Amino acid sequence: MDGSILAGNIANAKNPADFKIVGEILSVEPIAIMLRKDDPAFKKLADDTLKDLMKSGEIQKIYDKWFVQPIPPKNVRVGLPASESTKAAWANPNDKPMEDYAKK
């Protein structure tokens, strides 16, 4: 289970304070967006839109809305700030496969 799912499960537990994520990160699992293989115009639109969100800082606001701030209607707070690897991906978006992120 990745960190965001684990944090969400903890946030929704009966007593979230009974849990804490500790220790080193065991794996990095970049999240990707799937799109049609042979549609360069749509890929460019997706890439440009995401780059604009990253450059403007809007992506951080969206992330915080869902992973840091209370989420309506139950106001559950996942409490998972963006990791350094996530911030690095926002600073340098790319099409690298997951294997390129594995620690060597």
C-alpha positions as CSV (number, residue, x, y, z in Angstrom):
1,M,0.0,0.0,0.0
2,D,1.4,3.4,-0.9
3,G,1.9,6.2,1.6
4,S,-1.1,8.3,0.5
5,I,-3.5,5.3,0.8
6,L,-2.1,4.4,4.2
7,A,-2.4,8.0,5.4
8,G,-6.0,8.1,4.2
9,N,-6.8,4.8,5.9
10,I,-5.3,6.2,9.2
11,A,-7.3,9.4,8.8
12,N,-10.5,7.5,8.5
13,A,-9.7,5.1,11.4
14,K,-11.9,5.3,14.5
15,N,-8.9,6.7,16.5
16,P,-6.4,8.1,14.0
17,A,-4.1,9.3,16.9
18,D,-3.4,5.6,17.6
19,F,-1.4,5.4,14.4
20,K,1.8,7.0,13.1
21,I,3.7,6.3,9.9
22,V,7.3,5.8,10.9
23,G,10.6,4.5,9.4
24,E,12.2,4.9,6.0
25,I,10.3,4.9,2.8
26,L,10.5,1.5,1.3
27,S,9.6,2.3,-2.3
28,V,8.9,5.3,-4.5
29,E,5.8,4.9,-6.6
30,P,5.3,7.9,-9.0
31,I,1.7,8.5,-10.0
32,A,1.1,8.9,-13.7
33,I,-1.7,10.0,-16.0
34,M,-2.7,7.6,-18.7
35,L,-3.7,8.8,-22.1
36,R,-4.1,7.6,-25.6
37,K,-0.8,6.4,-27.2
38,D,-1.2,8.0,-30.6
39,D,-2.6,11.4,-29.8
40,P,0.3,13.9,-29.7
41,A,-2.1,16.9,-29.7
42,F,-3.9,15.6,-26.5
43,K,-0.5,14.7,-24.9
44,K,0.7,18.3,-25.5
45,L,-2.5,19.7,-24.0
46,A,-2.1,17.5,-20.9
47,D,1.6,18.3,-20.6
48,D,1.2,22.0,-21.0
49,T,-1.7,22.1,-18.6
50,L,0.2,20.2,-15.9
51,K,3.3,22.3,-16.5
52,D,1.3,25.5,-16.0
53,L,-0.2,24.1,-12.8
54,M,3.3,23.3,-11.5
55,K,4.9,26.5,-12.6
56,S,2.2,28.7,-11.1
57,G,2.2,26.8,-7.8
58,E,-1.5,25.9,-8.2
59,I,-0.5,22.1,-8.1
60,Q,0.7,22.7,-4.5
61,K,-2.7,24.3,-3.6
62,I,-4.6,21.4,-5.2
63,Y,-2.4,18.8,-3.4
64,D,-2.8,20.6,0.0
65,K,-6.6,20.7,-0.5
66,W,-6.8,16.9,-0.7
67,F,-3.8,15.7,1.4
68,V,-3.2,18.4,4.0
69,Q,-6.4,20.4,4.7
70,P,-9.6,18.9,6.2
71,I,-11.8,17.3,3.4
72,P,-15.5,17.9,3.5
73,P,-18.1,16.6,4.4
74,K,-16.5,14.7,7.3
75,N,-13.5,17.1,7.5
76,V,-11.1,14.2,7.6
77,R,-7.5,15.4,7.4
78,V,-5.1,13.0,5.7
79,G,-2.1,15.1,6.9
80,L,0.3,14.1,4.3
81,P,2.5,17.0,3.1
82,A,4.1,16.7,-0.4
83,S,7.3,14.7,-0.2
84,E,10.6,16.1,-1.5
85,S,10.4,13.6,-4.4
86,T,6.9,14.9,-5.3
87,K,8.2,18.5,-5.2
88,A,11.1,17.5,-7.3
89,A,8.8,16.0,-9.9
90,W,6.7,19.2,-9.9
91,A,9.9,21.2,-10.5
92,N,11.1,18.9,-13.3
93,P,8.1,17.1,-15.0
94,N,9.1,14.3,-17.3
95,D,8.0,11.1,-19.0
96,K,10.4,8.8,-17.2
97,P,9.2,5.3,-16.3
98,M,8.9,4.2,-12.7
99,E,12.1,2.2,-12.9
100,D,14.1,5.5,-13.2
101,Y,13.0,6.5,-9.7
102,A,14.2,3.4,-8.0
103,K,17.1,3.8,-5.7
104,K,20.2,2.3,-7.2
